[in-house]
Structure formats: C-alpha cells, structure tokens
Amino acid sequence: MLNDHAHDGDVAIDLPNDSAGRKRTSIYQPEQAGLIFPEIPHFASHAEEREYRKQHLVAACRAFAMHGFDYGFAGHLTIRDPERPELYWTNPMCVHFSQVRMSNLILADHKGDVVEGRYAINRAGFVLHAAVHDEYPDVMAMCHAHTTYGTAWCATGRPLDMISQDAAAFYNSHAVIGASAGAVAVEKASGLSVAQQIGRNRGVLHQNHGLLTCSRHSIDDAAFWFIALERACQQQLLVEATGIKPQLLSEKTARYSREHVGSDYIGWLHFQTLYSHIAETQPDMFD
C-alpha cells in the first residue's frame, strides 16, 4: 500500500471521524460518508501495486508535458519498485514527456543498468536519482526538470519567501543547494554531493540548475509539489519584478498553511485531479 503516514515535517491533525466512523487525517476529507472522493488505494499484491505506480509515473510525465516542462531530453522522474525497492522505474531517454507510456518505461538499478525495458537511461537522471534513492532508502519518488521559472529563480541562490499560501507548502521544507551548481551532474560524486544535502526537504532549489522534489509517499506527491514549486518560483519572480517589497506571511500563518495544505497527502490528493483528466483524455498512456 502507499505510505500514507506523515513525514517528520508534517503535523498530525486531530479531526472528527466521518459520519461512518472512519478516521479523517485531512480537513479536505468529507465529513459526510458515501460521497465520491479519492481514496488512497490498498493492494493485494506487488504486481497490482507495481501497475498502479507505473500508471501514475506515466501520468506524472504527461502532466509535465501539459505544463511545458519539456526541454529536449532533460528531465527525469522515478518511483521505486514495490517488490524490489533497490530498483526504480523511470521515463526513457529521448522520449518526450507526452509520449511516455506504460510500454516504454524502464526499470533500472542504482548502478545505472537497465533491468527491464528497451530504451537507454538518462545518465544525469541516474546519477542524481540513484544517489538520492541510495542515500535515503525511505525516499519513494523523485522529480527533476529544466523549467523556465524554477531555473531562473535558482540562479538567485535564494530560498522562497513566504508570500502566499502556495509558497507556505514549502515552509521549512525546501533548501537551496550550491554544491555542483551549474555543472552537468554526470559524475557520481556530483550526484552524491547533492543527495547528501537534500535531506528531508520536499523541494530543492539547485543553484544555477533547477528544481528537484522528493517524496516518501508517492510519485503523485512528488510530481504535484514539483508543479507547485515551479509555480511558486514564477510567483516570486513576478513579485520581484514589481520592485515592491511584499507582505510576508507570519511564521504562525505559514506553519498553519503548511499543516493543512502542504502535506504529502495533500500533494497526492491534488494530483488525482490531474491523473483523472489525463487518464480520460490520453488513454494511450496505458499502451
């Protein structure tokens, strides 16, 4: 089953049960039972969970295409295999995000060898992701792409300001990394230096490079918070361009917003909207 436990940064929220007596962990879960609402799945077998993870990895790649995150062959998303966690599924090299599908995903090990699949692996993707997955065994998924606003903001070497509820999702859960800034991460030492600093942050601003997100919950969570991090960078750049000093959220407000709208579960929940849309409109993803 998916890891639906909060990580260290998330705060448990005491909420009343729903009308059927089921425990609620988010204010967004309906109090009234029986309504249509996304539920975190449970699986009867590794094969069933693998299929789910692969489908949602493909949808995450399609979501990146929808948001214009493509840049040639740059960009890589990974999710651990449920049965063999030392292996991870990822998108194939030189295949556009919009053309990633179930049949062309590849399964790789931490040495960069392709265990299943016909396509080559992205060398930079292997170096970064394998280092993180190896350094943090509880990290389930990771995303990276060369995006316009994220790359621009990363060049400042500054963390995000808490200027909005959206930014507050990253309150005390994002970091600026200067190690190997601007260098193409194709050497293992470079990937390790970045991985060791990622720690338990939801998002990373790699100076002169771009954005990375990690999740201990799901690829859904990692992908949505990547989209959100890019958006937060865009908002920050827009505010900076005005030359007006913004009003920042108080620490109390930022923390409250993070607890309620910035958890792993909320990241997963947000992504279900994208998944449903992509699955309905792009059925070739299942090929």
Disulfide bonds with the S-S distance in Angstrom:
none
